[in-house]
Amino acid sequence: MKYAHLTLLSLLLLLLAATSASELPGAQVETRATISPGELTAPTRVVVLGTGTPIPDIRRAGPSIAIIHKGESYLFDVGAGSVRNATIARYRYDIPALYPSQICCVFLSHLHSDHTLDIAELAYTLWWRRREGLKIWGPTGVNTLTKGLTLMMSTDIDIRTAGNQPLPNPNGYSAVAEELKEGFVFEKDDLKIEAFLVNHGDIKPAYGFKITTADKSIVISGDTAYSQVLAEKARGADLLFHEVISEKGLGKTTPFWQDYHNRAHTTTISLGKLANIAKPKLLVLYHGLFYGTEEVDVLDEVRSVYDGDVVLAQDLDIY
């Protein structure tokens, strides 16, 4: 009976998603010569493009968070399915900057595949209509990744540039990589993006990010075990997006997986303790491994040690 309930719930969610999607426009090409005055004065918005894990999930794309500020979108990680969700969000929330070929910048917390699988789709969807090539910030290895993208797409690039297809920007395929270092890595007007090291087990370096604008402060954990540095960076933030793994669910796994996850990820109880230090206005759980634990129980695990506001993000949530 329990599994029948989950099946019906899944079908209902798919039906709602299909109904919602049917109300959105179909395929269309978008270009923007300039950013509109309305976009320039809009408040900073955060759209969750993906909340999932390496495990394929019908309800969750791979991890990705978009911050939209003054008509530009800045993505933090680009897991599988996140670019399609960006297209949906563009029309659902009327955010032109989320049209894939309008997205300027990506910041990769680390180079695990579940955080990078949609980078090719983002860089090369309508690449000839990009104002300029995608800018990619990431840890050591990001230059190799970016060169590999161009090599992978070289046949497509050669065919289009050598043929008679009109190419508004024949160099739009040229993604540009920059290796992250600790500290402020991007500043534009009142927007500041700071990268800081986190503890993702054997994956070094791995980064979290603090994003500050005139009207909002956001911290994104990336993948990390409990981090005192992150707790300090997130102190008093408007939004703290943090990965999570169910303590109860993890306890059902083998000692091997318990050891691995405790070294590389943050359990619900540890996250609650971190949130007690940081005291964000809203704690948002994403990129969660539950190991069969019900989602409501995952929230209850955090709430057992933390009494602040906390939610479990769903794909396409907006803040």
Contacts in CASP RR format, 6 or more apart in sequence:
PFRMAT RR
TARGET T0000
AUTHOR 0000-0000-0000
METHOD contacts of the structure
MODEL  1
MKYAHLTLLSLLLLLLAATSASELPGAQVETRATISPGELTAPTRVVVLG
TGTPIPDIRRAGPSIAIIHKGESYLFDVGAGSVRNATIARYRYDIPALYP
SQICCVFLSHLHSDHTLDIAELAYTLWWRRREGLKIWGPTGVNTLTKGLT
LMMSTDIDIRTAGNQPLPNPNGYSAVAEELKEGFVFEKDDLKIEAFLVNH
GDIKPAYGFKITTADKSIVISGDTAYSQVLAEKARGADLLFHEVISEKGL
GKTTPFWQDYHNRAHTTTISLGKLANIAKPKLLVLYHGLFYGTEEVDVLD
EVRSVYDGDVVLAQDLDIY
10 58 0 8 1.000
10 59 0 8 1.000
13 59 0 8 1.000
14 58 0 8 1.000
20 92 0 8 1.000
21 88 0 8 1.000
24 88 0 8 1.000
24 91 0 8 1.000
24 92 0 8 1.000
25 91 0 8 1.000
29 126 0 8 1.000
29 129 0 8 1.000
30 96 0 8 1.000
30 99 0 8 1.000
30 101 0 8 1.000
30 102 0 8 1.000
31 129 0 8 1.000
31 168 0 8 1.000
32 96 0 8 1.000
32 102 0 8 1.000
32 131 0 8 1.000
35 70 0 8 1.000
35 71 0 8 1.000
35 72 0 8 1.000
35 97 0 8 1.000
36 71 0 8 1.000
36 96 0 8 1.000
39 70 0 8 1.000
39 71 0 8 1.000
39 96 0 8 1.000
39 97 0 8 1.000
40 70 0 8 1.000
40 71 0 8 1.000
42 68 0 8 1.000
42 70 0 8 1.000
42 71 0 8 1.000
43 215 0 8 1.000
43 216 0 8 1.000
44 67 0 8 1.000
44 68 0 8 1.000
44 69 0 8 1.000
44 213 0 8 1.000
44 214 0 8 1.000
44 215 0 8 1.000
44 216 0 8 1.000
45 67 0 8 1.000
45 68 0 8 1.000
45 69 0 8 1.000
45 93 0 8 1.000
45 95 0 8 1.000
45 318 0 8 1.000
45 319 0 8 1.000
46 65 0 8 1.000
46 66 0 8 1.000
46 67 0 8 1.000
46 68 0 8 1.000
46 216 0 8 1.000
46 218 0 8 1.000
46 239 0 8 1.000
46 318 0 8 1.000
46 319 0 8 1.000
47 65 0 8 1.000
47 66 0 8 1.000
47 68 0 8 1.000
47 86 0 8 1.000
47 89 0 8 1.000
47 93 0 8 1.000
47 95 0 8 1.000
47 98 0 8 1.000
47 316 0 8 1.000
47 317 0 8 1.000
47 318 0 8 1.000
47 319 0 8 1.000
48 64 0 8 1.000
48 65 0 8 1.000
48 66 0 8 1.000
48 241 0 8 1.000
48 284 0 8 1.000
48 286 0 8 1.000
48 313 0 8 1.000
48 314 0 8 1.000
48 315 0 8 1.000
48 316 0 8 1.000
48 317 0 8 1.000
48 318 0 8 1.000
48 319 0 8 1.000
49 61 0 8 1.000
49 64 0 8 1.000
49 65 0 8 1.000
49 66 0 8 1.000
49 75 0 8 1.000
49 78 0 8 1.000
49 81 0 8 1.000
49 82 0 8 1.000
49 83 0 8 1.000
49 85 0 8 1.000
49 86 0 8 1.000
49 89 0 8 1.000
49 315 0 8 1.000
49 316 0 8 1.000
50 60 0 8 1.000
50 61 0 8 1.000
50 62 0 8 1.000
50 63 0 8 1.000
50 64 0 8 1.000
50 65 0 8 1.000
50 79 0 8 1.000
50 81 0 8 1.000
50 82 0 8 1.000
50 85 0 8 1.000
50 286 0 8 1.000
50 315 0 8 1.000
51 60 0 8 1.000
51 61 0 8 1.000
51 62 0 8 1.000
51 63 0 8 1.000
51 286 0 8 1.000
51 287 0 8 1.000
51 288 0 8 1.000
51 313 0 8 1.000
51 314 0 8 1.000
51 315 0 8 1.000
52 60 0 8 1.000
52 61 0 8 1.000
52 62 0 8 1.000
52 63 0 8 1.000
52 114 0 8 1.000
52 286 0 8 1.000
52 287 0 8 1.000
52 288 0 8 1.000
53 60 0 8 1.000
53 62 0 8 1.000
53 63 0 8 1.000
53 114 0 8 1.000
53 287 0 8 1.000
53 288 0 8 1.000
53 289 0 8 1.000
54 112 0 8 1.000
54 113 0 8 1.000
54 114 0 8 1.000
59 314 0 8 1.000
59 315 0 8 1.000
60 314 0 8 1.000
60 315 0 8 1.000
61 79 0 8 1.000
61 80 0 8 1.000
61 81 0 8 1.000
61 82 0 8 1.000
61 84 0 8 1.000
61 85 0 8 1.000
61 315 0 8 1.000
62 77 0 8 1.000
62 79 0 8 1.000
62 80 0 8 1.000
62 81 0 8 1.000
62 82 0 8 1.000
62 114 0 8 1.000
62 115 0 8 1.000
62 117 0 8 1.000
62 118 0 8 1.000
62 287 0 8 1.000
63 77 0 8 1.000
63 79 0 8 1.000
63 82 0 8 1.000
63 114 0 8 1.000
63 115 0 8 1.000
63 222 0 8 1.000
63 243 0 8 1.000
63 286 0 8 1.000
63 287 0 8 1.000
64 75 0 8 1.000
64 76 0 8 1.000
64 77 0 8 1.000
64 78 0 8 1.000
64 79 0 8 1.000
64 82 0 8 1.000
64 85 0 8 1.000
64 86 0 8 1.000
64 118 0 8 1.000
65 75 0 8 1.000
65 76 0 8 1.000
65 77 0 8 1.000
65 220 0 8 1.000
65 241 0 8 1.000
65 286 0 8 1.000
66 73 0 8 1.000
66 74 0 8 1.000
66 75 0 8 1.000
66 76 0 8 1.000
66 86 0 8 1.000
66 89 0 8 1.000
66 98 0 8 1.000
66 103 0 8 1.000
67 73 0 8 1.000
67 74 0 8 1.000
67 76 0 8 1.000
67 211 0 8 1.000
67 218 0 8 1.000
68 74 0 8 1.000
68 95 0 8 1.000
68 97 0 8 1.000
68 98 0 8 1.000
69 191 0 8 1.000
69 213 0 8 1.000
70 188 0 8 1.000
70 189 0 8 1.000
70 191 0 8 1.000
71 96 0 8 1.000
71 97 0 8 1.000
72 97 0 8 1.000
72 104 0 8 1.000
72 105 0 8 1.000
72 188 0 8 1.000
73 86 0 8 1.000
73 95 0 8 1.000
73 97 0 8 1.000
73 98 0 8 1.000
73 102 0 8 1.000
73 103 0 8 1.000
73 104 0 8 1.000
73 105 0 8 1.000
74 104 0 8 1.000
74 105 0 8 1.000
74 106 0 8 1.000
74 107 0 8 1.000
74 186 0 8 1.000
74 191 0 8 1.000
74 193 0 8 1.000
74 211 0 8 1.000
75 82 0 8 1.000
75 86 0 8 1.000
75 103 0 8 1.000
75 105 0 8 1.000
75 106 0 8 1.000
75 107 0 8 1.000
75 122 0 8 1.000
76 106 0 8 1.000
76 107 0 8 1.000
76 109 0 8 1.000
76 209 0 8 1.000
76 220 0 8 1.000
76 222 0 8 1.000
77 106 0 8 1.000
77 107 0 8 1.000
77 108 0 8 1.000
77 109 0 8 1.000
77 115 0 8 1.000
77 116 0 8 1.000
77 222 0 8 1.000
78 106 0 8 1.000
78 108 0 8 1.000
78 115 0 8 1.000
78 116 0 8 1.000
78 117 0 8 1.000
78 118 0 8 1.000
78 119 0 8 1.000
78 122 0 8 1.000
79 114 0 8 1.000
79 115 0 8 1.000
79 116 0 8 1.000
79 117 0 8 1.000
79 118 0 8 1.000
80 114 0 8 1.000
80 117 0 8 1.000
80 118 0 8 1.000
81 117 0 8 1.000
81 118 0 8 1.000
81 121 0 8 1.000
82 118 0 8 1.000
83 100 0 8 1.000
83 118 0 8 1.000
83 121 0 8 1.000
83 122 0 8 1.000
83 125 0 8 1.000
85 315 0 8 1.000
85 316 0 8 1.000
86 98 0 8 1.000
86 99 0 8 1.000
86 100 0 8 1.000
86 103 0 8 1.000
86 122 0 8 1.000
87 98 0 8 1.000
87 99 0 8 1.000
87 100 0 8 1.000
88 316 0 8 1.000
89 95 0 8 1.000
89 98 0 8 1.000
89 316 0 8 1.000
89 318 0 8 1.000
90 96 0 8 1.000
90 97 0 8 1.000
90 98 0 8 1.000
90 99 0 8 1.000
92 316 0 8 1.000
93 318 0 8 1.000
96 102 0 8 1.000
97 103 0 8 1.000
100 121 0 8 1.000
100 122 0 8 1.000
100 125 0 8 1.000
100 126 0 8 1.000
101 125 0 8 1.000
101 126 0 8 1.000
101 127 0 8 1.000
101 129 0 8 1.000
101 130 0 8 1.000
102 131 0 8 1.000
103 122 0 8 1.000
103 134 0 8 1.000
104 131 0 8 1.000
104 132 0 8 1.000
104 134 0 8 1.000
104 135 0 8 1.000
105 134 0 8 1.000
105 135 0 8 1.000
105 136 0 8 1.000
105 137 0 8 1.000
105 186 0 8 1.000
106 119 0 8 1.000
106 122 0 8 1.000
106 134 0 8 1.000
106 135 0 8 1.000
106 136 0 8 1.000
106 137 0 8 1.000
107 137 0 8 1.000
107 138 0 8 1.000
107 180 0 8 1.000
107 185 0 8 1.000
107 186 0 8 1.000
107 193 0 8 1.000
107 195 0 8 1.000
107 207 0 8 1.000
107 209 0 8 1.000
108 115 0 8 1.000
108 116 0 8 1.000
108 119 0 8 1.000
108 136 0 8 1.000
108 137 0 8 1.000
108 138 0 8 1.000
108 139 0 8 1.000
108 142 0 8 1.000
108 180 0 8 1.000
109 115 0 8 1.000
109 138 0 8 1.000
109 139 0 8 1.000
109 198 0 8 1.000
109 206 0 8 1.000
109 207 0 8 1.000
109 208 0 8 1.000
109 209 0 8 1.000
109 220 0 8 1.000
109 222 0 8 1.000
109 223 0 8 1.000
110 139 0 8 1.000
110 200 0 8 1.000
110 203 0 8 1.000
110 205 0 8 1.000
110 206 0 8 1.000
110 207 0 8 1.000
110 222 0 8 1.000
110 223 0 8 1.000
111 138 0 8 1.000
111 139 0 8 1.000
111 141 0 8 1.000
111 142 0 8 1.000
111 145 0 8 1.000
112 203 0 8 1.000
112 223 0 8 1.000
115 222 0 8 1.000
115 223 0 8 1.000
116 145 0 8 1.000
119 136 0 8 1.000
119 145 0 8 1.000
119 149 0 8 1.000
120 149 0 8 1.000
120 152 0 8 1.000
120 153 0 8 1.000
122 134 0 8 1.000
123 133 0 8 1.000
123 134 0 8 1.000
123 136 0 8 1.000
123 149 0 8 1.000
123 173 0 8 1.000
123 175 0 8 1.000
124 149 0 8 1.000
124 153 0 8 1.000
124 156 0 8 1.000
124 173 0 8 1.000
127 133 0 8 1.000
127 172 0 8 1.000
127 173 0 8 1.000
128 160 0 8 1.000
128 165 0 8 1.000
128 167 0 8 1.000
128 168 0 8 1.000
128 169 0 8 1.000
128 170 0 8 1.000
128 172 0 8 1.000
128 173 0 8 1.000
129 168 0 8 1.000
129 169 0 8 1.000
130 169 0 8 1.000
130 172 0 8 1.000
131 169 0 8 1.000
132 169 0 8 1.000
132 171 0 8 1.000
132 172 0 8 1.000
133 171 0 8 1.000
133 172 0 8 1.000
133 173 0 8 1.000
133 174 0 8 1.000
133 175 0 8 1.000
133 176 0 8 1.000
134 175 0 8 1.000
134 176 0 8 1.000
135 175 0 8 1.000
135 176 0 8 1.000
135 178 0 8 1.000
136 142 0 8 1.000
136 145 0 8 1.000
136 146 0 8 1.000
136 175 0 8 1.000
136 176 0 8 1.000
136 177 0 8 1.000
136 178 0 8 1.000
137 177 0 8 1.000
137 178 0 8 1.000
137 179 0 8 1.000
137 180 0 8 1.000
137 185 0 8 1.000
137 186 0 8 1.000
137 195 0 8 1.000
138 177 0 8 1.000
138 178 0 8 1.000
138 179 0 8 1.000
138 180 0 8 1.000
138 207 0 8 1.000
139 179 0 8 1.000
139 180 0 8 1.000
139 205 0 8 1.000
139 206 0 8 1.000
139 207 0 8 1.000
140 179 0 8 1.000
140 205 0 8 1.000
141 179 0 8 1.000
142 177 0 8 1.000
142 178 0 8 1.000
142 179 0 8 1.000
142 180 0 8 1.000
143 177 0 8 1.000
143 179 0 8 1.000
145 177 0 8 1.000
146 175 0 8 1.000
146 176 0 8 1.000
146 177 0 8 1.000
147 177 0 8 1.000
149 175 0 8 1.000
150 157 0 8 1.000
150 173 0 8 1.000
150 174 0 8 1.000
150 175 0 8 1.000
153 173 0 8 1.000
157 173 0 8 1.000
160 167 0 8 1.000
161 167 0 8 1.000
161 170 0 8 1.000
178 185 0 8 1.000
180 195 0 8 1.000
180 205 0 8 1.000
180 207 0 8 1.000
181 195 0 8 1.000
182 195 0 8 1.000
182 196 0 8 1.000
182 197 0 8 1.000
183 194 0 8 1.000
183 195 0 8 1.000
183 196 0 8 1.000
184 192 0 8 1.000
184 193 0 8 1.000
184 194 0 8 1.000
185 193 0 8 1.000
185 194 0 8 1.000
185 195 0 8 1.000
186 192 0 8 1.000
186 193 0 8 1.000
187 193 0 8 1.000
190 213 0 8 1.000
190 214 0 8 1.000
191 211 0 8 1.000
191 212 0 8 1.000
191 213 0 8 1.000
192 211 0 8 1.000
192 212 0 8 1.000
192 213 0 8 1.000
193 209 0 8 1.000
193 210 0 8 1.000
193 211 0 8 1.000
194 209 0 8 1.000
194 210 0 8 1.000
194 211 0 8 1.000
194 212 0 8 1.000
194 233 0 8 1.000
195 207 0 8 1.000
195 208 0 8 1.000
195 209 0 8 1.000
196 207 0 8 1.000
196 208 0 8 1.000
196 209 0 8 1.000
196 210 0 8 1.000
196 229 0 8 1.000
196 230 0 8 1.000
196 233 0 8 1.000
197 205 0 8 1.000
197 206 0 8 1.000
197 207 0 8 1.000
197 208 0 8 1.000
197 229 0 8 1.000
198 206 0 8 1.000
198 207 0 8 1.000
198 208 0 8 1.000
198 221 0 8 1.000
198 222 0 8 1.000
198 223 0 8 1.000
198 224 0 8 1.000
198 225 0 8 1.000
198 227 0 8 1.000
198 229 0 8 1.000
198 230 0 8 1.000
199 206 0 8 1.000
199 224 0 8 1.000
199 225 0 8 1.000
199 226 0 8 1.000
199 227 0 8 1.000
199 264 0 8 1.000
200 206 0 8 1.000
200 222 0 8 1.000
200 223 0 8 1.000
200 224 0 8 1.000
200 225 0 8 1.000
200 264 0 8 1.000
201 225 0 8 1.000
201 263 0 8 1.000
201 264 0 8 1.000
202 263 0 8 1.000
202 264 0 8 1.000
203 223 0 8 1.000
203 264 0 8 1.000
206 222 0 8 1.000
206 223 0 8 1.000
206 224 0 8 1.000
207 222 0 8 1.000
208 219 0 8 1.000
208 220 0 8 1.000
208 221 0 8 1.000
208 222 0 8 1.000
208 224 0 8 1.000
208 230 0 8 1.000
208 233 0 8 1.000
209 219 0 8 1.000
209 220 0 8 1.000
209 222 0 8 1.000
210 217 0 8 1.000
210 218 0 8 1.000
210 219 0 8 1.000
210 220 0 8 1.000
210 233 0 8 1.000
210 234 0 8 1.000
210 237 0 8 1.000
211 217 0 8 1.000
211 218 0 8 1.000
211 219 0 8 1.000
211 220 0 8 1.000
212 218 0 8 1.000
216 238 0 8 1.000
216 239 0 8 1.000
217 236 0 8 1.000
217 237 0 8 1.000
217 238 0 8 1.000
217 239 0 8 1.000
218 237 0 8 1.000
218 238 0 8 1.000
218 239 0 8 1.000
218 240 0 8 1.000
218 241 0 8 1.000
219 230 0 8 1.000
219 233 0 8 1.000
219 234 0 8 1.000
219 237 0 8 1.000
219 239 0 8 1.000
219 240 0 8 1.000
219 241 0 8 1.000
219 278 0 8 1.000
219 280 0 8 1.000
220 241 0 8 1.000
221 227 0 8 1.000
221 230 0 8 1.000
221 240 0 8 1.000
221 241 0 8 1.000
221 242 0 8 1.000
221 243 0 8 1.000
221 266 0 8 1.000
222 243 0 8 1.000
222 287 0 8 1.000
223 243 0 8 1.000
223 264 0 8 1.000
223 265 0 8 1.000
223 287 0 8 1.000
224 230 0 8 1.000
224 243 0 8 1.000
224 264 0 8 1.000
224 265 0 8 1.000
224 266 0 8 1.000
225 262 0 8 1.000
225 263 0 8 1.000
225 264 0 8 1.000
225 265 0 8 1.000
225 266 0 8 1.000
225 270 0 8 1.000
226 266 0 8 1.000
226 270 0 8 1.000
226 271 0 8 1.000
226 273 0 8 1.000
226 274 0 8 1.000
227 266 0 8 1.000
227 274 0 8 1.000
228 277 0 8 1.000
230 242 0 8 1.000
230 274 0 8 1.000
230 278 0 8 1.000
231 274 0 8 1.000
231 277 0 8 1.000
231 278 0 8 1.000
232 277 0 8 1.000
232 278 0 8 1.000
234 240 0 8 1.000
234 274 0 8 1.000
234 278 0 8 1.000
234 280 0 8 1.000
235 277 0 8 1.000
235 278 0 8 1.000
235 279 0 8 1.000
236 278 0 8 1.000
236 279 0 8 1.000
236 280 0 8 1.000
236 281 0 8 1.000
237 278 0 8 1.000
237 280 0 8 1.000
237 281 0 8 1.000
238 280 0 8 1.000
238 281 0 8 1.000
238 282 0 8 1.000
239 280 0 8 1.000
239 281 0 8 1.000
239 282 0 8 1.000
239 284 0 8 1.000
239 319 0 8 1.000
240 275 0 8 1.000
240 278 0 8 1.000
240 280 0 8 1.000
240 282 0 8 1.000
240 283 0 8 1.000
240 284 0 8 1.000
241 284 0 8 1.000
241 286 0 8 1.000
241 313 0 8 1.000
242 266 0 8 1.000
242 271 0 8 1.000
242 274 0 8 1.000
242 275 0 8 1.000
242 283 0 8 1.000
242 284 0 8 1.000
242 285 0 8 1.000
242 286 0 8 1.000
243 265 0 8 1.000
243 266 0 8 1.000
243 285 0 8 1.000
243 286 0 8 1.000
243 287 0 8 1.000
243 288 0 8 1.000
244 265 0 8 1.000
244 266 0 8 1.000
244 267 0 8 1.000
244 268 0 8 1.000
244 271 0 8 1.000
244 285 0 8 1.000
244 286 0 8 1.000
244 287 0 8 1.000
244 288 0 8 1.000
244 289 0 8 1.000
244 298 0 8 1.000
244 302 0 8 1.000
245 261 0 8 1.000
245 265 0 8 1.000
245 266 0 8 1.000
245 267 0 8 1.000
245 268 0 8 1.000
245 288 0 8 1.000
245 289 0 8 1.000
245 290 0 8 1.000
245 291 0 8 1.000
246 267 0 8 1.000
246 268 0 8 1.000
246 288 0 8 1.000
246 289 0 8 1.000
246 290 0 8 1.000
246 291 0 8 1.000
246 292 0 8 1.000
246 293 0 8 1.000
246 297 0 8 1.000
246 298 0 8 1.000
246 301 0 8 1.000
247 267 0 8 1.000
247 268 0 8 1.000
247 269 0 8 1.000
247 301 0 8 1.000
248 268 0 8 1.000
248 293 0 8 1.000
248 297 0 8 1.000
248 301 0 8 1.000
249 290 0 8 1.000
249 291 0 8 1.000
249 292 0 8 1.000
249 293 0 8 1.000
250 257 0 8 1.000
250 258 0 8 1.000
250 261 0 8 1.000
250 262 0 8 1.000
250 267 0 8 1.000
250 289 0 8 1.000
250 291 0 8 1.000
251 258 0 8 1.000
251 291 0 8 1.000
252 291 0 8 1.000
252 292 0 8 1.000
253 261 0 8 1.000
253 291 0 8 1.000
261 267 0 8 1.000
261 289 0 8 1.000
265 289 0 8 1.000
266 274 0 8 1.000
268 298 0 8 1.000
268 301 0 8 1.000
268 302 0 8 1.000
269 301 0 8 1.000
269 302 0 8 1.000
269 304 0 8 1.000
269 305 0 8 1.000
271 283 0 8 1.000
271 285 0 8 1.000
271 302 0 8 1.000
271 306 0 8 1.000
272 283 0 8 1.000
272 302 0 8 1.000
272 305 0 8 1.000
272 306 0 8 1.000
273 305 0 8 1.000
273 306 0 8 1.000
275 283 0 8 1.000
275 302 0 8 1.000
275 306 0 8 1.000
275 308 0 8 1.000
275 310 0 8 1.000
276 305 0 8 1.000
276 306 0 8 1.000
279 308 0 8 1.000
281 309 0 8 1.000
282 309 0 8 1.000
282 310 0 8 1.000
282 311 0 8 1.000
282 319 0 8 1.000
283 302 0 8 1.000
283 306 0 8 1.000
283 308 0 8 1.000
283 309 0 8 1.000
283 310 0 8 1.000
283 311 0 8 1.000
284 310 0 8 1.000
284 311 0 8 1.000
284 312 0 8 1.000
284 313 0 8 1.000
284 317 0 8 1.000
284 319 0 8 1.000
285 298 0 8 1.000
285 299 0 8 1.000
285 302 0 8 1.000
285 310 0 8 1.000
285 311 0 8 1.000
285 312 0 8 1.000
285 313 0 8 1.000
286 312 0 8 1.000
286 313 0 8 1.000
288 298 0 8 1.000
290 298 0 8 1.000
293 301 0 8 1.000
295 312 0 8 1.000
298 312 0 8 1.000
299 310 0 8 1.000
299 311 0 8 1.000
299 312 0 8 1.000
302 310 0 8 1.000
303 310 0 8 1.000
END
